[in-house]
Amino acid sequence: MASAFIGVVIALAVGLFVGNSSQRAKRARLDYQRTKALIPAARKVAIEETMRGLGVVATAIAVVVGLGFVMYLLGKQ
């Protein structure tokens, strides 16, 4: 009788451990799939923001070069 009780307790402990591990694995897989689905949208936003920043930098460089050219022409007179 006592050995059957010990066997039941051990089986219960192992079952709880395996069930808990299985539940954690399912949650981790779901989190992974959700995060993986968000990556294309995040990549698109990052590329758009990078292009916007490059446009601002290119505009600033064009203005500085243009002003330098105008100052050069005015100084030449």
N, C-alpha and C positions, 0 to 999 in steps of 0.2 A: 504494500500500500504506500509506504513512504517513498519507495523508488519511483512509483508512478507519479506521485505528487512532485517529486524533484524533476522528473522528465517533463511534466506539464509546465512547471515554472521555467525551465530552460527553454522549452519550445516557445513559450509566451515571450520571454526576453528576446530571443532571436527574431521572432516574428515582429516585435515592436521595432527592433533595430533595422531590419530589412525594410519594413514599411516606411519608416521615417526616412531612410536613405532613398528609397524609391520616390517618395513625395518630393524630396529636395531635388532629385535629378529631374523630375518632371517640371518643377518650377524653374530650374536653371535653363532647361531647354526652351521653355516658353519665353523667358526673358531674352534668351539669345535670339530667338526668332523675331521678337518684337524689335529688338535693337537692330538686327540685320535689315528689317524692313524700313527702318528710318534712315539708313545710310545713304541711299540714292538722293533723297530729298535734301539731306544735310550737305551732300557733295555739291548739288546744284546751287544751293544758297552760297556755299563757300566760293564757288567759281564766279557767280554773279558779283559777289562783294569784291573779289579780287580784281575783276575786270573794271568795276566802278572805281576802285582805288587807282588802278593803272591809268584810267582816263583822267582822273584828277591830277596825277603826277605828270602825265604827258601834256596836259593843258598848262600846268605851271611851268614846265620846261619850255614850252613854246612861247609863253608870255615873256619869260626871262630872256630867251634868245632874241625875240623880237625887240624888246626894250634895249638890249645890248647893241643890236644892229642899228636902231634909231639913234642911240647915243653916239655910236661910232660915226654915222653919217653927219650928225649935227656937229660933232667935234672936228670933222674934216673941213668944214666950211670956213 
